[in-house]
Each structure stands twice: as C-alpha cells, then as structure tokens.
C-alpha cells in the first residue's frame, strides 16, 4: 500500500469538538463543566464520532476563555477537578472514542509561575522565558499589532521594559528560542500523554518562531499592519516542531493537528509531509476568509462559491499523497456554518445536511463542532452587553472612539463574532436551552426553542439521523476517505460537484449551495444514489440539495 492510502486511525476519524464552557452545566453555576461532558458521553458516542477534541480546560484566569493558561497541570476550578478529568478520559475510552487536548504554548497567562518570575527582575532566571525588549523613544519596540487590537507590546513598570503579546496583554508570548522553554513544553506534553490522552490540537503552532531582531513592519502606505510576516512560519519553526516530534510525540500512537493560519498547500506539506516527522495534519484558514478581506473579518462580503471551490479543490489536489487535510466549516473561532455558508431560515435543515455532506465526502479528517449536528445558527445577539468575546469588546471600544455606525458594527458581530459559536449548546426547549438551571455565562442563541437536540431527535427529518448515516457511509467506503478528488463544473456559481475515485471505485458528490432549482444533466447512466438530503430522487436539483452517488 503506497503512502497516499496508508491507513491510520486518525485519518479515518470523525472528530467532535467540545467547547466545555458552553456544552453542558452539571452543577447549576451557569458554566459548562467536565461532569456535564461526562453526562453527555452516550449522546456523543451515538453520533458515530471517533474522537473528542476538548478546548482548554486547564487553570486559567479566563482573559481569553482558557487560552491564557496559568497552570498546565491542573484543571480550571469552574470546570471541575483532575479526578473529574480522569473519569472523563475513562468514559471516553470505554465508549470506544479517543480524547485530544488543546495545547496552547505560544503564550501563557500572565499569572503563570514562569511569567510571575520573569517579570520580577531583569536578572531573574526566568527572564528569558518570554520576549522582553526596551522601548524606542518612549514607544514600543516595534509596530506589530496584537490579534485582538492595539499594540503587541505591553510596558511593565517594574522592570522598565516591554513584553510581547500577540494576543491579549495578559497572554505574554513564550520565547521559543530558549531551550529551557522548549524542554518545559515537552514536559507538559508528556504529563498529559502519560495520563492516556490520544493527541493534541496545537494552538497557533506556526507562531512559535519569530524573525530575529523583531523587525518593524514600516508599511509604505502608512497604514497599520499586523506584522505576521515576522512571526508566522518563522525561520526555526520546523526545527522546533521536529524536535517536539522527536523528543515527545514519536513515542506515542497519537494524532496531532496544528493551527496554522497563513499557509499555502506547499508550505503545509513542510508541516505534515510524512517524511518531515512534524505534524499529522493542520488547520488552514484560506477558505475561512472567502467572505471578507484577509486583514479585516468585519468587512463582510457576499459568499463567493466559485472562489470557495477553487480553494477547497486546490487543498484536496495538492495534498493528495503528500500530506493530510483537516476539513471543517466552523469551530470556536468561527461563526455558525449554516448561517455563513447555507440558509439559516427556510432551508436550514436542508442546508445543514448539505454542508455536512460536503465535509464528509472530502479527503482528510472531518471535524464537527458542537451543535453542527443539529444545524445550530448564529446567536442573534443584538446588544453589545450580551457579547463576551474579548475580540468583539476591544473592537467595539475602537469603533466608539472612531465614531463608526454602531448599528452596522453590531450587525457585523451578529454575522462574524466568535460568540456565535460559543453560546450554550441547545439541548432542549427548557429554560436556558436545557444547558443550565440558571442564567448561563452567555445568553443562549435566540433559536433555542426551535433548534435543539430534543426536537431534532423527535423529528422525522432529523439532521442528527442524517449525520449518523453520513458517518456510516464514509466508514464503509474508504474511497471517500482516501480517494483522489476531481472537481466538475468549476465555474458554476451555485453547484459544487466533484468525484472521488480510487482503484475501480468512483463516487460523485452533488451539492447545491443555493435556494434555486437546477437541471441535473451531469449524472451518468449507471449512478446509484447512496444518500440524499431529500426523501425522493428527482430529475432536477432542489434548494440546498445534496446527493452522494456511487458510479458503477
């Protein structure tokens, strides 16, 4: 068997992502927790998924909802105890699933013991664990921007220097040039691997290596620039990841997926090519900026299906036999996929099923986010007081200072905010969407009375039931996992049609991304319908219709 169809469990897995704070509250404090996940293990297993990916559950002051970690070897008080976590791992494994953890090591919390020591004095042994620099003429060391607005540098009064933070000011960047930092990270990874986890999703992994000297952007047009060219895919990044693999990961049968914004397929192969011995796969973001300019997520444009198809096809074709794809349409950092790429009104059920069909018929590991299996839609939150995301709150302050139309600003949040996917999982039509017995940490989305697990399981047209069918078909037909990809009708503005083929097997996916009917002239004579999201087969394609055919 050649490398492009070398079977691995992580290639054939369907991953279900859980945002613990919003999944299920077991103790009535308005915050989801580990025991809440334990209570829902049977439900998750019933979907047919293979792997659970947990967003961070470590100790954290929650400046960025757990992505600012103060203790990597303990559990956040709000989520439970280490004993709860051990029980969760056992239950996941007993149910025949695997568990991967979020590894957030580009930065720590400013409450982490390393940073507390680092900022205590200029000559502290931990000083070089972080990136400290003198200012220039009373200004920060350079003009880099933080991801959540403002300068990427924070002045520290005690030692008179600035520290780098690519995210919030309470998330100081680790200095990966320091061998002791890397060894410390390796020890953290071994701690969890020895407890029995099955892998890591590694946050912002391609930001570990910064360009020496930390040069300024100095944009010629005078406009502010992020500076990502100086801290993404940096000069030592592959050395760092290869070392991580060699010293830690190679000793375990686990999966790794790295979060890698701003990579091309050719760059991706350097991270995930089997011979590279770095990562199994990565999350690329090219298709996530198809409806807005790369540098401004709030400047929302109409969805361009032709461009979307071009991006997806490129990644499918260029990684085939050379690396491995991760396929997703949403996560904790993206709005709800049905609202973004489908129809969250009249054709919500049809478009939710169509988008799931798309995800499940591509080469690569499939990632599903909580609520995607019931077609949850954007939150509908229309007051700034209801938002919790630090990115939104910072942007809103800037919008107020800049005199922007605040109604338009809120509309953009309703479409693109990360809080759209962070509202509570909608379990039932009970108060608070069945998520909690008290008011949750963030308001439930406005649709919870109609869109919830309880209603979906009772529906004869259930999205959950359709999803289970998709999982079964994918697992029974390896060509849908490992086969080559060929797009048909690339210029069609409504239809995404592609073939998957391997040896003598051929499958055809026909997806209508529009609310219009379409003639179906492309169907071969010997086509057997495996699954569709309508109850009958017609000679034309209906709104948001999806069909999977086996070609004899």
C-alpha positions as CSV (number, residue, x, y, z in Angstrom):
1,X,0.0,0.0,0.0
2,X,1.6,3.3,-1.0
3,X,1.9,6.3,1.2
4,X,-1.2,8.1,-0.1
5,X,-3.5,5.3,1.1
6,X,-1.5,4.2,4.2
7,X,-4.3,3.6,6.7
8,X,-4.2,5.4,10.0
9,X,-6.9,5.7,12.7
10,X,-6.6,9.5,12.8
11,X,-7.2,9.7,9.0
12,X,-10.4,7.7,9.2
13,X,-11.7,9.5,12.3
14,X,-14.6,12.0,12.7
15,X,-13.7,14.5,15.4
16,X,-16.3,16.2,17.6
17,X,-15.1,19.5,19.1
18,X,-16.4,20.5,22.5
19,X,-16.2,24.0,23.9
20,X,-16.6,23.0,27.6
21,X,-17.8,26.3,28.9
22,X,-20.8,26.1,26.6
23,X,-21.5,22.4,26.4
24,X,-23.5,21.3,29.5
25,X,-23.6,22.7,33.1
26,X,-23.9,19.9,35.6
27,X,-23.8,21.9,38.8
28,X,-26.1,24.9,38.2
29,X,-23.5,27.7,38.1
30,X,-24.2,28.8,34.5
31,X,-20.9,27.4,33.2
32,X,-20.4,24.1,31.3
33,X,-18.0,21.7,33.1
34,X,-16.3,18.3,32.8
35,X,-19.1,16.4,34.6
36,X,-21.5,17.9,32.1
37,X,-19.5,16.3,29.3
38,X,-19.4,13.0,31.2
39,X,-23.2,13.1,31.4
40,X,-23.4,13.5,27.6
41,X,-20.9,10.9,26.6
42,X,-23.6,8.4,25.4
43,X,-25.1,11.1,23.3
44,X,-21.7,12.0,21.7
45,X,-20.9,8.3,21.1
46,X,-24.4,7.8,19.5
47,X,-23.3,10.2,16.7
48,X,-20.7,7.7,15.5
49,X,-17.8,10.0,16.0
50,X,-14.4,8.7,17.0
51,X,-12.5,11.5,18.7
52,X,-13.4,14.3,21.1
53,X,-11.3,17.4,21.0
54,X,-11.6,19.5,24.2
55,X,-10.9,23.2,24.1
56,X,-8.6,24.2,27.0
57,X,-9.7,23.0,30.5
58,X,-6.5,24.0,32.3
59,X,-6.3,26.5,35.2
60,X,-6.8,30.0,33.8
61,X,-7.9,33.5,34.8
62,X,-10.0,33.4,31.6
63,X,-8.9,36.6,30.0
64,X,-9.4,34.8,26.7
65,X,-11.7,31.9,27.7
66,X,-9.0,29.5,28.8
67,X,-6.4,30.3,26.1
68,X,-4.4,32.1,28.8
69,X,-3.1,29.2,30.9
70,X,-1.8,29.7,34.4
71,X,-1.2,26.0,35.3
72,X,-0.9,23.4,32.5
73,X,-1.0,20.5,35.1
74,X,-4.3,21.4,36.8
75,X,-8.0,21.9,35.9
76,X,-9.9,25.1,35.9
77,X,-11.9,25.4,39.1
78,X,-15.1,26.2,37.1
79,X,-14.7,23.0,35.1
80,X,-14.1,20.6,37.9
81,X,-11.2,18.6,39.3
82,X,-8.4,16.4,38.0
83,X,-10.5,13.5,39.3
84,X,-13.4,14.6,37.1
85,X,-11.0,14.8,34.1
86,X,-9.6,11.3,34.7
87,X,-13.2,10.0,34.9
88,X,-14.0,11.8,31.6
89,X,-11.0,10.2,29.9
90,X,-12.0,6.8,31.2
91,X,-15.6,7.2,30.0
92,X,-14.5,8.4,26.6
93,X,-12.3,5.4,26.1
94,X,-15.0,3.0,27.5
95,X,-17.3,4.4,24.8
96,X,-14.8,3.5,22.1
97,X,-13.7,7.0,21.4
98,X,-10.4,8.9,21.8
99,X,-9.7,12.3,23.5
100,X,-7.3,15.0,22.3
101,X,-6.4,18.1,24.3
102,X,-5.8,21.7,23.2
103,X,-2.1,22.6,23.7
104,X,-1.6,26.3,24.0
105,X,2.1,27.1,24.2
106,X,2.8,30.1,22.0
107,X,1.9,32.1,25.1
108,X,0.9,31.6,28.7
109,X,-1.2,33.6,31.2
110,X,0.5,36.5,32.9
111,X,-0.4,34.5,36.1
112,X,1.7,31.5,35.1
113,X,4.5,31.0,37.5
114,X,7.1,31.4,34.7
115,X,5.9,34.9,33.9
116,X,5.5,35.9,37.5
117,X,9.2,35.1,38.0
118,X,10.1,36.6,34.6
119,X,8.7,40.0,35.3
120,X,10.1,40.1,38.9
121,X,13.5,41.4,37.9
122,X,15.9,41.9,34.9
123,X,18.2,39.2,36.1
124,X,15.7,36.5,37.1
125,X,16.4,33.0,35.8
126,X,13.1,33.0,34.0
127,X,13.5,36.4,32.4
128,X,14.4,34.9,29.0
129,X,11.4,32.6,29.1
130,X,9.5,35.5,27.5
131,X,10.3,38.2,24.9
132,X,11.3,41.4,26.6
133,X,12.7,44.5,24.8
134,X,13.5,48.1,25.6
135,X,11.2,50.7,24.1
136,X,12.3,53.2,21.4
137,X,11.9,56.9,22.2
138,X,9.1,56.2,24.6
139,X,7.3,53.9,22.1
140,X,7.0,50.1,21.9
141,X,10.0,48.2,20.4
142,X,8.2,47.8,17.1
143,X,4.9,48.5,15.4
144,X,3.4,44.9,15.5
145,X,-0.3,44.7,16.2
146,X,-1.9,42.3,18.6
147,X,-4.5,39.9,17.2
148,X,-7.2,41.5,19.4
149,X,-6.4,45.1,18.5
150,X,-3.7,47.5,19.7
151,X,0.0,47.2,20.1
152,X,1.5,43.7,20.5
153,X,3.7,45.2,23.3
154,X,2.8,45.9,26.9
155,X,5.0,48.1,29.1
156,X,6.0,46.7,32.5
157,X,6.6,49.4,35.1
158,X,8.6,47.3,37.5
159,X,11.5,46.4,35.1
160,X,11.0,49.3,32.6
161,X,10.8,47.0,29.5
162,X,8.0,45.8,27.2
163,X,6.9,42.2,26.7
164,X,5.5,40.8,23.5
165,X,1.9,39.5,23.4
166,X,0.5,38.6,20.0
167,X,-3.0,38.2,21.6
168,X,-4.3,39.9,24.8
169,X,-1.9,41.8,27.1
170,X,-2.5,39.1,29.6
171,X,-1.1,36.4,27.2
172,X,2.7,37.0,27.0
173,X,4.5,35.2,24.3
174,X,6.9,32.5,25.3
175,X,10.5,32.7,23.9
176,X,10.9,29.5,21.9
177,X,14.5,30.4,21.2
178,X,15.2,29.4,24.8
179,X,15.9,25.7,25.0
180,X,14.6,25.6,28.6
181,X,11.2,26.8,27.4
182,X,11.0,24.1,24.8
183,X,12.0,21.4,27.4
184,X,9.3,22.8,29.7
185,X,6.7,22.4,26.9
186,X,7.9,18.9,26.2
187,X,7.4,18.0,29.9
188,X,3.9,19.4,29.8
189,X,3.0,17.3,26.8
190,X,4.5,14.1,28.4
191,X,2.4,14.8,31.5
192,X,-0.8,14.5,29.6
193,X,0.3,11.8,27.2
194,X,1.2,9.6,30.2
195,X,-2.3,10.1,31.6
196,X,-3.5,8.5,28.4
197,X,-4.7,11.2,26.0
198,X,-4.7,10.4,22.3
199,X,-3.2,13.6,20.9
200,X,-3.1,17.4,20.7
201,X,-4.6,20.2,18.7
202,X,-1.8,22.7,19.0
203,X,-2.8,26.3,19.1
204,X,-1.1,28.9,16.8
205,X,1.8,26.5,16.3
206,X,3.3,28.4,13.3
207,X,3.8,31.5,15.5
208,X,6.4,29.9,17.8
209,X,9.4,31.2,15.8
210,X,9.9,34.9,15.4
211,X,12.3,36.6,12.9
212,X,15.5,37.5,14.7
213,X,15.7,41.2,15.6
214,X,11.9,41.5,15.6
215,X,11.9,44.0,12.7
216,X,9.2,46.6,12.3
217,X,6.6,46.4,9.6
218,X,7.1,50.0,8.4
219,X,4.3,49.8,5.9
220,X,5.0,52.1,2.9
221,X,1.4,53.3,2.7
222,X,1.4,54.4,6.4
223,X,-1.4,52.0,7.3
224,X,-1.1,49.8,10.3
225,X,-0.1,46.2,9.6
226,X,-0.3,43.1,11.8
227,X,3.3,42.1,11.2
228,X,2.5,38.4,10.7
229,X,5.3,38.0,8.2
230,X,7.8,38.4,11.1
231,X,6.2,35.9,13.5
232,X,4.4,33.3,11.4
233,X,6.2,30.4,9.7
234,X,9.4,31.8,11.1
235,X,13.0,30.7,10.4
236,X,13.2,28.0,13.1
237,X,9.6,26.8,13.1
238,X,10.3,23.4,11.5
239,X,13.3,22.8,13.8
240,X,11.1,23.4,16.8
241,X,8.2,21.1,15.7
242,X,10.6,18.4,14.5
243,X,12.2,18.5,17.9
244,X,8.8,18.2,19.6
245,X,8.0,15.2,17.5
246,X,11.4,13.5,18.1
247,X,11.5,14.1,21.8
248,X,7.9,13.6,22.7
249,X,5.3,12.6,20.0
250,X,7.3,9.8,18.3
251,X,7.0,7.7,21.4
252,X,3.1,7.5,21.3
253,X,0.4,6.5,18.9
254,X,-1.4,9.8,18.9
255,X,-2.8,12.4,16.5
256,X,-1.6,16.0,16.1
257,X,-3.3,18.8,14.3
258,X,-1.6,22.3,14.3
259,X,-3.5,25.6,13.9
260,X,-1.6,27.3,11.0
261,X,-3.0,30.5,9.6
262,X,-1.3,31.9,6.5
263,X,0.0,28.8,4.9
264,X,-0.2,27.6,1.3
265,X,-0.6,23.9,0.4
266,X,3.1,23.8,-0.5
267,X,4.0,25.3,2.9
268,X,1.6,22.9,4.6
269,X,3.5,19.9,3.2
270,X,6.5,21.0,5.1
271,X,4.5,20.7,8.3
272,X,2.5,17.5,7.5
273,X,4.5,15.5,4.9
274,X,5.1,12.1,6.5
275,X,8.8,12.2,5.9
276,X,9.0,15.5,7.7
277,X,8.1,13.9,11.1
278,X,6.4,17.0,12.4
279,X,2.6,17.0,12.5
280,X,-0.1,14.7,11.2
281,X,-2.3,17.5,9.8
282,X,-3.0,21.2,10.2
283,X,-5.9,23.6,10.1
284,X,-5.5,26.0,7.2
285,X,-7.7,29.2,7.0
286,X,-7.8,30.1,3.4
287,X,-11.4,29.1,3.0
288,X,-12.3,31.0,6.2
289,X,-11.5,34.4,4.5
290,X,-13.6,33.8,1.4
291,X,-16.3,36.2,2.6
292,X,-14.0,39.0,3.9
293,X,-10.7,40.6,3.2
294,X,-7.8,38.7,4.8
295,X,-6.9,41.6,7.1
296,X,-10.5,42.6,8.3
297,X,-13.0,39.9,9.3
298,X,-15.6,42.6,10.0
299,X,-15.6,43.8,6.4
300,X,-18.1,41.2,5.2
301,X,-18.5,40.4,1.5
302,X,-21.0,38.1,-0.3
303,X,-20.0,34.4,-0.2
304,X,-18.3,33.5,-3.5
305,X,-18.8,29.8,-4.1
306,X,-16.6,29.8,-7.2
307,X,-13.7,31.1,-5.1
308,X,-14.5,28.7,-2.3
309,X,-14.5,25.7,-4.7
310,X,-11.2,26.8,-6.1
311,X,-9.6,26.9,-2.6
312,X,-11.1,23.6,-1.5
313,X,-10.1,21.9,-4.7
314,X,-6.5,23.2,-4.5
315,X,-6.0,21.8,-1.0
316,X,-7.6,18.5,-1.9
317,X,-5.5,18.0,-5.0
318,X,-2.1,19.4,-3.8
319,X,-2.0,17.5,-0.5
320,X,-3.2,14.2,-2.0
321,X,-0.4,11.6,-1.5
322,X,1.9,14.2,0.1
323,X,0.2,15.2,3.3
324,X,-3.2,15.1,5.0
325,X,-6.1,17.5,5.2
326,X,-8.3,18.7,8.0
327,X,-11.8,19.5,6.9
328,X,-14.0,21.9,8.8
329,X,-16.5,24.7,8.3
330,X,-16.6,26.1,11.8
331,X,-15.1,25.9,15.3
332,X,-14.9,28.0,18.4
333,X,-13.3,30.9,16.5
334,X,-15.8,31.0,13.6
335,X,-19.5,31.8,13.2
336,X,-22.1,29.1,12.7
337,X,-21.6,27.4,9.3
338,X,-25.3,27.2,8.4
339,X,-25.7,31.0,8.8
340,X,-22.4,31.6,6.9
341,X,-22.5,29.1,4.0
342,X,-26.1,27.9,4.0
343,X,-29.6,29.2,4.8
344,X,-30.5,29.7,8.4
345,X,-34.1,30.3,7.6
346,X,-36.4,28.5,5.2
347,X,-33.8,25.9,4.2
348,X,-32.0,25.5,7.4
349,X,-32.4,21.7,7.7
350,X,-31.6,21.1,4.0
351,X,-28.5,23.3,4.0
352,X,-27.2,21.9,7.3
353,X,-27.4,18.4,5.8
354,X,-25.8,19.6,2.6
355,X,-22.9,21.2,4.4
356,X,-22.3,18.0,6.5
357,X,-22.4,16.0,3.3
358,X,-19.7,18.3,1.9
359,X,-17.5,17.8,5.0
360,X,-17.9,14.0,5.0
361,X,-17.1,13.4,1.3
362,X,-13.6,15.1,1.2
363,X,-10.2,13.6,1.6
364,X,-9.0,14.3,5.1
365,X,-10.1,14.1,8.7
366,X,-13.5,15.5,9.4
367,X,-14.0,18.0,12.3
368,X,-17.5,18.7,13.6
369,X,-18.2,21.4,16.2
370,X,-20.9,21.0,18.9
371,X,-24.3,21.9,17.6
372,X,-23.3,21.5,14.0
373,X,-25.1,18.1,14.1
374,X,-28.5,19.9,14.8
375,X,-27.9,22.8,12.5
376,X,-27.5,25.5,15.2
377,X,-27.4,29.0,13.7
378,X,-25.8,32.3,14.7
379,X,-26.7,33.7,18.1
380,X,-28.9,36.6,17.1
381,X,-27.4,38.6,20.0
382,X,-28.1,42.3,19.0
383,X,-26.8,44.2,22.1
384,X,-23.1,44.7,22.9
385,X,-23.9,43.9,26.6
386,X,-24.6,40.3,25.6
387,X,-21.2,39.7,24.0
388,X,-18.3,38.2,25.9
389,X,-15.6,37.7,23.3
390,X,-12.5,39.9,24.1
391,X,-12.0,40.4,20.3
392,X,-15.5,42.0,20.0
393,X,-15.3,44.0,23.2
394,X,-11.9,45.5,22.1
395,X,-13.1,46.2,18.6
396,X,-16.3,47.9,19.9
397,X,-14.3,50.3,22.0
398,X,-12.3,51.2,18.9
399,X,-15.5,51.6,16.9
400,X,-16.9,54.0,19.5
401,X,-13.7,56.1,19.6
402,X,-13.6,56.1,15.8
403,X,-17.2,57.4,15.5
404,X,-18.4,54.4,13.5
405,X,-22.0,53.5,12.9
406,X,-22.6,51.2,15.9
407,X,-25.7,49.6,14.4
408,X,-23.6,48.4,11.5
409,X,-20.8,47.3,13.8
410,X,-23.3,45.1,15.8
411,X,-24.6,43.7,12.6
412,X,-21.1,42.6,11.7
413,X,-20.8,40.9,15.1
414,X,-24.1,39.1,14.5
415,X,-22.6,37.6,11.4
416,X,-18.9,37.0,12.3
417,X,-18.3,37.1,16.0
418,X,-16.8,34.1,17.7
419,X,-19.6,34.3,20.3
420,X,-22.0,33.0,17.6
421,X,-20.4,29.6,18.2
422,X,-19.9,30.0,21.9
423,X,-23.5,30.4,23.0
424,X,-24.7,27.4,25.0
425,X,-25.3,24.1,23.3
426,X,-29.1,23.9,22.7
427,X,-30.3,20.6,24.4
428,X,-34.0,21.2,24.8
429,X,-36.8,23.8,24.9
430,X,-36.5,24.0,28.6
431,X,-35.3,27.4,30.0
432,X,-31.7,28.3,29.1
433,X,-31.9,25.8,26.2
434,X,-31.6,22.9,28.7
435,X,-27.9,23.9,29.2
436,X,-28.2,25.1,32.8
437,X,-30.8,25.6,35.5
438,X,-29.6,29.2,36.0
439,X,-28.7,32.1,33.7
440,X,-25.7,31.0,31.6
441,X,-22.4,32.8,31.4
442,X,-23.5,34.0,27.9
443,X,-27.1,34.2,26.7
444,X,-28.4,31.3,24.6
445,X,-28.8,32.0,20.9
446,X,-32.3,33.2,20.1
447,X,-33.2,30.0,18.2
448,X,-33.1,27.5,21.2
449,X,-36.8,26.8,21.5
450,X,-37.0,25.6,17.9
451,X,-33.4,24.3,17.3
452,X,-32.3,21.8,20.0
453,X,-31.2,18.2,20.4
454,X,-34.6,17.1,21.9
455,X,-36.5,18.5,18.9
456,X,-34.1,17.1,16.4
457,X,-34.2,13.6,17.8
458,X,-38.0,13.7,17.6
459,X,-38.1,15.0,14.1
460,X,-38.7,12.5,11.2
461,X,-36.4,14.7,9.2
462,X,-33.6,14.8,11.8
463,X,-30.2,16.3,11.0
464,X,-28.7,14.1,13.7
465,X,-30.0,10.9,12.0
466,X,-28.7,12.1,8.6
467,X,-25.3,12.8,10.2
468,X,-25.2,9.3,11.5
469,X,-25.9,7.9,8.0
470,X,-23.1,10.1,6.6
471,X,-20.6,8.7,9.2
472,X,-21.6,5.1,8.4
473,X,-21.3,5.6,4.6
474,X,-17.9,7.3,5.0
475,X,-16.6,4.5,7.1
476,X,-17.9,1.8,4.8
477,X,-16.4,3.4,1.6
478,X,-12.7,4.1,2.0
479,X,-12.6,5.8,-1.3
480,X,-14.5,8.7,0.4
481,X,-11.6,9.0,2.8
482,X,-8.5,8.2,0.7
483,X,-9.6,8.6,-2.9
484,X,-8.4,11.3,-5.3
485,X,-10.5,14.4,-5.9
486,X,-11.7,16.0,-9.2
487,X,-13.9,19.0,-9.4
488,X,-16.6,19.2,-12.1
489,X,-18.2,22.4,-13.4
490,X,-15.7,24.7,-11.5
491,X,-17.3,27.9,-12.8
492,X,-20.9,27.1,-11.7
493,X,-21.9,29.8,-9.2
494,X,-24.4,27.6,-7.3
495,X,-23.3,23.9,-7.6
496,X,-20.3,22.2,-6.1
497,X,-19.8,18.8,-7.9
498,X,-16.8,16.6,-7.5
499,X,-15.7,13.0,-8.0
500,X,-13.8,10.8,-5.5
501,X,-12.1,7.8,-7.1
502,X,-9.6,5.1,-6.1
503,X,-8.9,1.9,-8.0
504,X,-12.2,0.9,-9.7
505,X,-14.5,2.8,-7.3
506,X,-16.0,6.2,-8.2
507,X,-18.2,8.4,-6.1
508,X,-20.0,11.6,-7.1
509,X,-21.0,14.4,-4.7
510,X,-23.5,16.9,-6.0
511,X,-24.2,19.9,-3.7
512,X,-26.5,22.8,-4.3
513,X,-25.3,25.8,-2.4
514,X,-28.3,27.9,-3.5
515,X,-32.0,28.3,-2.9
516,X,-32.7,27.7,-6.7
517,X,-33.7,24.6,-8.6
518,X,-31.1,23.3,-11.1
519,X,-31.3,20.9,-14.0
520,X,-29.3,17.7,-13.3
521,X,-27.6,17.0,-16.7
522,X,-24.3,15.8,-15.3
523,X,-25.5,12.5,-13.9
524,X,-24.1,9.3,-15.6
525,X,-26.4,6.4,-16.6
526,X,-25.1,3.9,-14.0
527,X,-25.3,6.0,-10.9
528,X,-26.6,4.5,-7.6
529,X,-27.9,7.0,-5.0
530,X,-26.3,6.3,-1.7
531,X,-27.7,9.2,0.3
532,X,-29.5,12.4,-0.3
533,X,-31.0,15.1,2.0
534,X,-34.4,14.9,0.3
535,X,-36.7,11.9,0.7
536,X,-37.1,11.3,-3.0
537,X,-34.9,11.5,-6.2
538,X,-36.0,13.9,-8.9
539,X,-34.5,14.8,-12.3
540,X,-33.6,18.2,-11.0
541,X,-31.7,19.5,-8.0
542,X,-33.7,21.3,-5.3
543,X,-32.6,24.1,-3.0
544,X,-29.6,23.1,-0.9
545,X,-29.9,19.6,-2.1
546,X,-27.1,17.1,-1.5
547,X,-26.6,13.7,-3.1
548,X,-23.9,11.1,-3.0
549,X,-23.8,8.6,-5.8
550,X,-21.7,5.5,-6.4
551,X,-20.8,5.2,-10.1
552,X,-20.8,1.6,-11.3
